[in-house]
Amino acid sequence: SFSPSLTLEIETVFGTILASDPAGFQYDPPTLTAVEPTSTSTLGNNTITLFGSDFGNSSSTIVSASVGDTACLTVAWVSDSSVTCSVPAGAGVVSVQMSRWGVAGVTGQNLQYVAPSVTALDFPNGPQVGGVVVTLYGSSFGPSPNENQMWTVGSTTAPCLDWTSDSAIGCQLSSGFGENLPVGISAAGQAGSATPTFTYDEMELFFLDPINGPPSGMPYLTIVGQNFGASPPLGTYSATVGGQPCLQPSGQGRFEGVDWISDSSILCGVPPGAGIDLN
């Protein structure tokens, strides 16, 4: 910071006496009291004005400003009480900082980027097991994939890792169930709005192949149906034969479970048993 020393020179009949303050002297730091406007686009490149005091008394004053952790694209001194800043792209609610001649200002002002908004989904429905990516369309999703974008379906939250642009982002679908569930979106911790709803498709079973087997069990039977998921599920499937859990074929029957094959087929290792017309 700029801290010139203070020296006092006194002329006396005995000569000149010099006295100095070893602590030095420092001008008051700039004080930031307001930012206008208080909201800006996530794409940035808009101009905001910082208001306050002690910003310097001439255009030659060196001032700097930042929005969050990012420096303003350009900063221009206007007067001792105002400075303009060209805002960088960003997301969320961030603090605004400024300095004059390297002296940090006193601040408590924030700038709010426009909250994210979802207007459409590429798929308004999906499998109960989740595991697929749903693309959200709208605005203000953020300038990069590093804004901690998240979405919710009903009460379930999942990350949005497939960022395409400020207006399109792919989000992981978690497992769930229900129809016309509300959708939510957030970026950099700032909650947004969404108009679409989402429906989980119910799994349907059409037939089994084969439909009979020995009492000692079988390596597997194929469950044929739909809405089993377009990709391997994030969670685990389970199925039963006559009330007994299927044995996972890929585990050679050592574990309970099934093997997902496709959206329309699942393998179930048949446990030992007896009976007819079993569910």
TAZISUL-V497729 format. One record per pair of residues at least 24 apart in sequence whose ideal C-beta (glycine too) atoms are under 10 Angstrom apart, sorted by sequence separation. I is the first residue (numbers start at 1). J is the second residue. If there is no record, write none. Layout:
# TAZISUL-V497729
i	j
I	J
I	J
This chain:
# TAZISUL-V497729
i	j
2	26
3	27
29	53
30	54
31	55
48	72
55	79
56	80
68	92
70	94
72	96
75	99
87	111
89	113
91	115
92	116
115	139
116	140
117	141
134	158
136	160
141	165
142	166
145	169
154	178
163	187
176	200
177	201
202	226
203	227
204	228
217	241
236	260
245	269
246	270
247	271
1	26
2	27
28	53
29	54
30	55
47	72
50	75
55	80
68	93
69	94
72	97
91	116
114	139
115	140
116	141
133	158
135	160
141	166
145	170
153	178
156	181
160	185
173	198
175	200
177	202
201	226
202	227
203	228
221	246
246	271
247	272
1	27
28	54
30	56
44	70
47	73
54	80
55	81
68	94
69	95
71	97
72	98
85	111
87	113
114	140
116	142
130	156
134	160
136	162
139	165
140	166
141	167
154	180
155	181
160	186
177	203
201	227
203	229
220	246
244	270
245	271
27	54
40	67
46	73
47	74
49	76
51	78
53	80
54	81
55	82
56	83
67	94
68	95
113	140
126	153
133	160
135	162
137	164
139	166
140	167
141	168
142	169
154	181
155	182
157	184
160	187
173	200
200	227
201	228
217	244
220	247
232	259
233	260
239	266
241	268
244	271
1	29
44	72
45	73
50	78
51	79
52	80
53	81
55	83
66	94
67	95
68	96
69	97
130	158
133	161
134	162
136	164
137	165
138	166
139	167
141	169
153	181
154	182
201	229
213	241
219	247
220	248
221	249
232	260
239	267
240	268
241	269
242	270
244	272
27	56
44	73
45	74
47	76
49	78
52	81
53	82
66	95
67	96
68	97
113	142
133	162
135	164
138	167
139	168
152	181
153	182
154	183
155	184
157	186
218	247
220	249
231	260
232	261
237	266
239	268
241	270
242	271
244	273
35	65
51	81
52	82
66	96
67	97
113	143
121	151
137	167
138	168
152	182
153	183
154	184
217	247
219	249
220	250
228	258
232	262
238	268
239	269
241	271
243	273
30	61
50	81
51	82
52	83
65	96
66	97
116	147
136	167
137	168
138	169
152	183
153	184
218	249
229	260
231	262
237	268
240	271
242	273
35	67
50	82
51	83
65	97
66	98
121	153
136	168
137	169
151	183
152	184
228	260
230	262
231	263
241	273
242	274
243	275
30	63
32	65
49	82
50	83
64	97
65	98
66	99
116	149
118	151
135	168
136	169
151	184
152	185
208	241
219	252
220	253
228	261
229	262
230	263
242	275
49	83
50	84
64	98
65	99
113	147
116	150
135	169
136	170
150	184
151	185
152	186
203	237
205	239
219	253
228	262
229	263
241	275
242	276
244	278
30	65
48	83
49	84
50	85
63	98
64	99
116	151
134	169
135	170
136	171
150	185
151	186
218	253
223	258
228	263
229	264
242	277
243	278
48	84
49	85
63	99
64	100
133	169
134	170
135	171
149	185
150	186
151	187
217	253
226	262
227	263
228	264
242	278
243	279
47	84
48	85
62	99
63	100
64	101
133	170
134	171
149	186
150	187
224	261
226	263
227	264
228	265
229	266
241	278
242	279
47	85
48	86
62	100
63	101
64	102
132	170
133	171
134	172
148	186
149	187
220	258
223	261
224	262
225	263
226	264
228	266
240	278
241	279
46	85
47	86
48	87
61	100
62	101
63	102
132	171
133	172
134	173
147	186
148	187
149	188
150	189
152	191
220	259
222	261
225	264
226	265
240	279
46	86
47	87
61	101
62	102
64	104
65	105
132	172
133	173
147	187
148	188
224	264
225	265
45	86
46	87
64	105
131	172
132	173
147	188
148	189
150	191
151	192
223	264
224	265
225	266
44	86
45	87
46	88
63	105
65	107
68	110
130	172
131	173
146	188
147	189
148	190
152	194
222	264
223	265
224	266
44	87
45	88
55	98
67	110
68	111
130	173
131	174
147	190
149	192
151	194
154	197
222	265
223	266
43	87
44	88
45	89
56	100
67	111
116	160
129	173
130	174
131	175
141	185
143	187
153	197
154	198
222	266
223	267
42	87
43	88
44	89
55	100
56	101
68	113
128	173
129	174
130	175
140	185
142	187
153	198
221	266
222	267
223	268
36	82
41	87
43	89
44	90
50	96
52	98
54	100
67	113
122	168
127	173
129	175
130	176
141	187
142	188
152	198
153	199
154	200
220	266
221	267
222	268
40	87
42	89
43	90
50	97
126	173
128	175
129	176
136	183
138	185
140	187
151	198
153	200
220	267
221	268
33	81
34	82
40	88
41	89
42	90
48	96
50	98
119	167
120	168
122	170
127	175
128	176
129	177
142	190
219	267
220	268
221	269
40	89
41	90
42	91
54	103
91	140
126	175
127	176
128	177
134	183
136	185
220	269
221	270
30	80
31	81
35	85
37	87
40	90
42	92
55	105
91	141
92	142
116	166
117	167
121	171
123	173
126	176
128	178
140	190
218	268
219	269
220	270
30	81
32	83
54	105
91	142
116	167
118	169
141	192
218	269
219	270
53	105
54	106
90	142
91	143
140	192
217	269
218	270
30	83
52	105
53	106
89	142
90	143
91	144
116	169
118	171
139	192
140	193
217	270
218	271
39	93
52	106
89	143
90	144
125	179
138	192
175	229
216	270
217	271
218	272
38	93
50	105
52	107
88	143
89	144
91	146
92	147
125	180
138	193
216	271
217	272
91	147
92	148
124	180
138	194
173	229
209	265
214	270
216	272
217	273
50	107
52	109
90	147
91	148
138	195
173	230
213	270
215	272
216	273
38	96
51	109
91	149
136	194
138	196
173	231
175	233
206	264
214	272
215	273
50	109
124	183
137	196
175	234
206	265
214	273
215	274
2	62
35	95
136	196
174	234
175	235
203	263
204	264
208	268
210	270
213	273
215	275
35	96
50	111
173	234
174	235
175	236
205	266
34	96
121	183
134	196
172	234
201	263
208	270
32	95
35	98
48	111
203	266
32	96
134	198
212	276
32	97
118	183
32	98
118	184
31	98
118	185
30	98
116	184
117	185
29	98
30	99
44	113
116	185
29	99
30	100
43	113
115	185
116	186
130	200
208	278
29	100
30	101
38	109
40	111
42	113
43	114
115	186
116	187
129	200
28	100
29	101
35	107
38	110
39	111
40	112
41	113
42	114
115	187
116	188
124	196
125	197
126	198
128	200
129	201
27	100
30	103
32	105
33	106
36	109
38	111
39	112
40	113
41	114
42	115
114	187
115	188
121	194
124	197
125	198
126	199
127	200
128	201
27	101
29	103
30	104
31	105
32	106
33	107
35	109
37	111
38	112
39	113
40	114
42	116
113	187
116	190
118	192
119	193
120	194
121	195
124	198
125	199
126	200
127	201
128	202
129	203
205	279
28	103
29	104
30	105
31	106
32	107
33	108
34	109
35	110
37	112
39	114
91	166
113	188
115	190
116	191
117	192
118	193
119	194
120	195
121	196
123	198
124	199
125	200
126	201
127	202
128	203
27	103
29	105
30	106
31	107
32	108
33	109
35	111
39	115
114	190
115	191
116	192
117	193
118	194
119	195
120	196
121	197
123	199
125	201
127	203
158	234
26	103
29	106
30	107
31	108
32	109
35	112
89	166
113	190
115	192
116	193
117	194
118	195
119	196
121	198
28	106
29	107
112	190
114	192
115	193
116	194
117	195
118	196
92	186
94	188
91	186
92	187
93	188
43	139
91	187
92	188
93	189
94	190
42	139
43	140
90	187
91	188
92	189
93	190
132	229
133	230
1	99
2	100
41	139
42	140
90	188
91	189
92	190
129	227
131	229
132	230
133	231
1	100
2	101
41	140
42	141
43	142
44	143
91	190
127	226
128	227
129	228
130	229
131	230
132	231
1	101
2	102
3	103
42	142
43	143
127	227
128	228
129	229
131	231
1	102
2	103
42	143
91	192
126	227
127	228
128	229
129	230
130	231
131	232
132	233
1	103
41	143
125	227
127	229
129	231
131	233
132	234
1	104
126	229
127	230
129	232
130	233
131	234
126	230
127	231
129	233
130	234
131	235
42	147
128	233
129	234
130	235
127	233
129	235
123	230
128	235
129	236
129	237
68	188
43	165
43	166
42	166
43	167
41	166
42	167
131	260
129	260
132	263
127	263
42	187
42	188
42	190
